[in-house]
Amino acid sequence: MPLKIRLYLIDDTIVDIRISASGKYSYHWEQRDIRDIVYRHDNAPHERWKYVKTFPKHFHCESEDNVCESDISDDPEEAIREFLLFIRVKLKEYFLLESGQ
């Protein structure tokens, strides 16, 4: 049974983390309702992303269709840390922009 965690963030966005025993994963930050943006690292072997050097590992950067290499760690604990740090940095940027600083 896969590990599934949902986090509700202060800006009304959500983070979904899914990790299976077989090694499949998805680290997903859903903010389409707030900023029309999505970020996700996953390793689903979609043929559409076969051109990505790190395939099946790939990164959806700001949209489902903007896909590039994923540099996230292969170690799940480290990958979660890296992804949460990425979110923290982005949230700081968003709050600074919204406050006009």
C-alpha positions as CSV (number, residue, x, y, z in Angstrom):
1,M,0.0,0.0,0.0
2,P,1.5,3.4,-1.0
3,L,2.2,6.1,1.5
4,K,0.0,9.1,0.9
5,I,0.2,12.4,2.7
6,R,-1.7,15.6,2.0
7,L,-0.6,18.9,3.5
8,Y,-2.8,22.0,3.6
9,L,-0.6,25.1,3.4
10,I,-1.1,28.6,4.7
11,D,-1.8,30.0,1.3
12,D,-4.7,27.6,0.6
13,T,-2.6,25.4,-1.7
14,I,-2.0,21.6,-1.1
15,V,1.0,19.3,-1.2
16,D,0.4,15.6,-2.0
17,I,3.2,13.1,-1.4
18,R,2.8,9.6,-2.7
19,I,5.4,6.9,-2.4
20,S,4.9,3.2,-3.2
21,A,6.8,0.1,-2.1
22,S,7.7,-0.5,-5.7
23,G,9.6,2.9,-5.9
24,K,6.9,4.9,-7.7
25,Y,6.6,8.4,-6.3
26,S,4.9,11.8,-6.8
27,Y,5.7,15.0,-4.9
28,H,3.0,17.4,-6.0
29,W,2.3,21.0,-5.1
30,E,-1.2,22.0,-6.4
31,Q,-1.9,25.7,-6.6
32,R,-3.9,26.0,-9.8
33,D,-6.9,27.5,-7.9
34,I,-4.7,30.2,-6.4
35,R,-1.9,31.0,-9.0
36,D,-2.7,28.6,-11.9
37,I,0.6,26.8,-11.2
38,V,1.6,23.2,-10.4
39,Y,4.9,21.7,-9.5
40,R,5.5,18.0,-9.4
41,H,8.4,15.6,-9.4
42,D,7.4,12.0,-10.3
43,N,8.7,8.9,-12.0
44,A,5.6,7.7,-13.9
45,P,7.0,6.5,-17.2
46,H,4.8,8.4,-19.6
47,E,5.9,8.0,-23.2
48,R,5.2,11.7,-23.7
49,W,8.2,12.6,-21.5
50,K,10.6,10.0,-22.9
51,Y,12.9,12.7,-24.3
52,V,13.7,14.0,-20.8
53,K,17.3,12.9,-19.9
54,T,16.3,11.7,-16.4
55,F,13.3,9.7,-17.7
56,P,11.2,8.3,-16.2
57,K,12.1,10.8,-13.5
58,H,10.7,14.3,-14.5
59,F,9.6,17.6,-13.2
60,H,6.4,19.5,-14.1
61,C,7.5,23.1,-13.7
62,E,4.6,25.5,-13.3
63,S,2.3,23.5,-15.6
64,E,1.5,19.9,-16.6
65,D,2.9,20.4,-20.0
66,N,6.2,22.2,-19.1
67,V,8.4,19.2,-18.2
68,C,12.1,19.0,-17.7
69,E,14.8,16.9,-15.9
70,S,14.2,16.1,-12.3
71,D,17.2,16.5,-10.0
72,I,15.3,15.4,-6.8
73,S,17.0,12.8,-4.7
74,D,16.3,9.1,-5.2
75,D,16.2,8.7,-1.5
76,P,12.5,9.4,-0.4
77,E,13.3,11.1,2.9
78,E,15.8,13.4,1.2
79,A,13.5,14.0,-1.7
80,I,10.7,15.1,0.7
81,R,13.1,17.5,2.4
82,E,14.2,18.9,-0.9
83,F,10.7,19.4,-2.2
84,L,9.4,21.0,1.1
85,L,12.4,23.3,1.0
86,F,11.6,24.2,-2.6
87,I,8.0,25.1,-1.5
88,R,9.3,27.1,1.4
89,V,11.5,29.2,-0.9
90,K,8.7,29.7,-3.4
91,L,6.2,30.7,-0.7
92,K,8.6,33.3,0.6
93,E,8.9,34.7,-3.0
94,Y,5.1,34.7,-3.5
95,F,4.5,36.5,-0.1
96,L,7.2,39.1,-0.9
97,L,5.6,39.8,-4.4
98,E,2.1,40.0,-2.9
99,S,3.3,42.4,-0.2
100,G,5.1,44.6,-2.8
101,Q,8.5,44.1,-1.4
